Amino acid sequence: MVRKNTNTEFVILFGENLRKIRKSKKMSMEQLAHQSNTEYSQISRIEKGQINTSISTAKILADSLGIEVYELFRFED
């Protein structure tokens, strides 16, 4: 059984990694939102670790960033 605290930390790390990758691509949140057809507010909440995004959204974001989806999950836990 996974503790809620561990899940929260994972969601935060995912969001931080998304932000890092987006910035490394010199892409704004607005650009990523437009490219991925995702609401700006959703991108913001994901990056802040406020929401646990779906796998399908992660795939769309990865495609929009020009990366493989697994790269969004490559972070130190």
C-alpha positions as protocol buffer text, in pm:
chain_id: "A"
residue {
  index: 1
  type: MET
  ca { x: 0 y: 0 z: 0 }
}
residue {
  index: 2
  type: VAL
  ca { x: 136 y: 341 z: -103 }
}
residue {
  index: 3
  type: ARG
  ca { x: 109 y: 624 z: 148 }
}
residue {
  index: 4
  type: LYS
  ca { x: -68 y: 942 z: 40 }
}
residue {
  index: 5
  type: ASN
  ca { x: 237 y: 1149 z: 132 }
}
residue {
  index: 6
  type: THR
  ca { x: 447 y: 949 z: -116 }
}
residue {
  index: 7
  type: ASN
  ca { x: 188 y: 1010 z: -389 }
}
residue {
  index: 8
  type: THR
  ca { x: 189 y: 1383 z: -317 }
}
residue {
  index: 9
  type: GLU
  ca { x: 568 y: 1397 z: -339 }
}
residue {
  index: 10
  type: PHE
  ca { x: 558 y: 1208 z: -670 }
}
residue {
  index: 11
  type: VAL
  ca { x: 302 y: 1451 z: -817 }
}
residue {
  index: 12
  type: ILE
  ca { x: 518 y: 1747 z: -708 }
}
residue {
  index: 13
  type: LEU
  ca { x: 832 y: 1592 z: -858 }
}
residue {
  index: 14
  type: PHE
  ca { x: 648 y: 1523 z: -1184 }
}
residue {
  index: 15
  type: GLY
  ca { x: 536 y: 1886 z: -1203 }
}
residue {
  index: 16
  type: GLU
  ca { x: 884 y: 2017 z: -1129 }
}
residue {
  index: 17
  type: ASN
  ca { x: 1027 y: 1793 z: -1398 }
}
residue {
  index: 18
  type: LEU
  ca { x: 767 y: 1908 z: -1651 }
}
residue {
  index: 19
  type: ARG
  ca { x: 859 y: 2271 z: -1577 }
}
residue {
  index: 20
  type: LYS
  ca { x: 1231 y: 2197 z: -1609 }
}
residue {
  index: 21
  type: ILE
  ca { x: 1186 y: 2024 z: -1945 }
}
residue {
  index: 22
  type: ARG
  ca { x: 949 y: 2294 z: -2075 }
}
residue {
  index: 23
  type: LYS
  ca { x: 1197 y: 2567 z: -1983 }
}
residue {
  index: 24
  type: SER
  ca { x: 1487 y: 2372 z: -2137 }
}
residue {
  index: 25
  type: LYS
  ca { x: 1286 y: 2378 z: -2462 }
}
residue {
  index: 26
  type: LYS
  ca { x: 1245 y: 2757 z: -2417 }
}
residue {
  index: 27
  type: MET
  ca { x: 869 y: 2713 z: -2422 }
}
residue {
  index: 28
  type: SER
  ca { x: 625 y: 2919 z: -2214 }
}
residue {
  index: 29
  type: MET
  ca { x: 330 y: 2765 z: -2036 }
}
residue {
  index: 30
  type: GLU
  ca { x: 108 y: 2946 z: -2287 }
}
residue {
  index: 31
  type: GLN
  ca { x: 295 y: 2788 z: -2577 }
}
residue {
  index: 32
  type: LEU
  ca { x: 275 y: 2442 z: -2424 }
}
residue {
  index: 33
  type: ALA
  ca { x: -95 y: 2487 z: -2355 }
}
residue {
  index: 34
  type: HIS
  ca { x: -158 y: 2590 z: -2715 }
}
residue {
  index: 35
  type: GLN
  ca { x: 63 y: 2316 z: -2863 }
}
residue {
  index: 36
  type: SER
  ca { x: -99 y: 2046 z: -2650 }
}
residue {
  index: 37
  type: ASN
  ca { x: -455 y: 2184 z: -2672 }
}
residue {
  index: 38
  type: THR
  ca { x: -460 y: 2191 z: -2291 }
}
residue {
  index: 39
  type: GLU
  ca { x: -584 y: 2471 z: -2069 }
}
residue {
  index: 40
  type: TYR
  ca { x: -311 y: 2703 z: -1941 }
}
residue {
  index: 41
  type: SER
  ca { x: -453 y: 2664 z: -1589 }
}
residue {
  index: 42
  type: GLN
  ca { x: -414 y: 2286 z: -1612 }
}
residue {
  index: 43
  type: ILE
  ca { x: -47 y: 2318 z: -1715 }
}
residue {
  index: 44
  type: SER
  ca { x: 5 y: 2556 z: -1423 }
}
residue {
  index: 45
  type: ARG
  ca { x: -160 y: 2322 z: -1172 }
}
residue {
  index: 46
  type: ILE
  ca { x: 39 y: 2023 z: -1299 }
}
residue {
  index: 47
  type: GLU
  ca { x: 368 y: 2213 z: -1269 }
}
residue {
  index: 48
  type: LYS
  ca { x: 279 y: 2326 z: -917 }
}
residue {
  index: 49
  type: GLY
  ca { x: 200 y: 1969 z: -815 }
}
residue {
  index: 50
  type: GLN
  ca { x: -160 y: 2060 z: -739 }
}
residue {
  index: 51
  type: ILE
  ca { x: -318 y: 1793 z: -959 }
}
residue {
  index: 52
  type: ASN
  ca { x: -231 y: 1438 z: -1052 }
}
residue {
  index: 53
  type: THR
  ca { x: -247 y: 1434 z: -1430 }
}
residue {
  index: 54
  type: SER
  ca { x: -356 y: 1138 z: -1638 }
}
residue {
  index: 55
  type: ILE
  ca { x: -126 y: 918 z: -1841 }
}
residue {
  index: 56
  type: SER
  ca { x: -297 y: 1034 z: -2161 }
}
residue {
  index: 57
  type: THR
  ca { x: -230 y: 1398 z: -2073 }
}
residue {
  index: 58
  type: ALA
  ca { x: 133 y: 1313 z: -1993 }
}
residue {
  index: 59
  type: LYS
  ca { x: 162 y: 1158 z: -2341 }
}
residue {
  index: 60
  type: ILE
  ca { x: 11 y: 1467 z: -2506 }
}
residue {
  index: 61
  type: LEU
  ca { x: 248 y: 1694 z: -2313 }
}
residue {
  index: 62
  type: ALA
  ca { x: 549 y: 1478 z: -2403 }
}
residue {
  index: 63
  type: ASP
  ca { x: 452 y: 1483 z: -2772 }
}
residue {
  index: 64
  type: SER
  ca { x: 411 y: 1861 z: -2757 }
}
residue {
  index: 65
  type: LEU
  ca { x: 755 y: 1895 z: -2599 }
}
residue {
  index: 66
  type: GLY
  ca { x: 911 y: 1661 z: -2857 }
}
residue {
  index: 67
  type: ILE
  ca { x: 1022 y: 1407 z: -2596 }
}
residue {
  index: 68
  type: GLU
  ca { x: 941 y: 1049 z: -2504 }
}
residue {
  index: 69
  type: VAL
  ca { x: 680 y: 1022 z: -2229 }
}
residue {
  index: 70
  type: TYR
  ca { x: 917 y: 833 z: -1996 }
}
residue {
  index: 71
  type: GLU
  ca { x: 1135 y: 1147 z: -1977 }
}
residue {
  index: 72
  type: LEU
  ca { x: 861 y: 1318 z: -1777 }
}
residue {
  index: 73
  type: PHE
  ca { x: 905 y: 1048 z: -1514 }
}
residue {
  index: 74
  type: ARG
  ca { x: 1286 y: 1060 z: -1498 }
}
residue {
  index: 75
  type: PHE
  ca { x: 1352 y: 1237 z: -1171 }
}
residue {
  index: 76
  type: GLU
  ca { x: 1500 y: 1160 z: -835 }
}
residue {
  index: 77
  type: ASP
  ca { x: 1235 y: 1041 z: -591 }
}
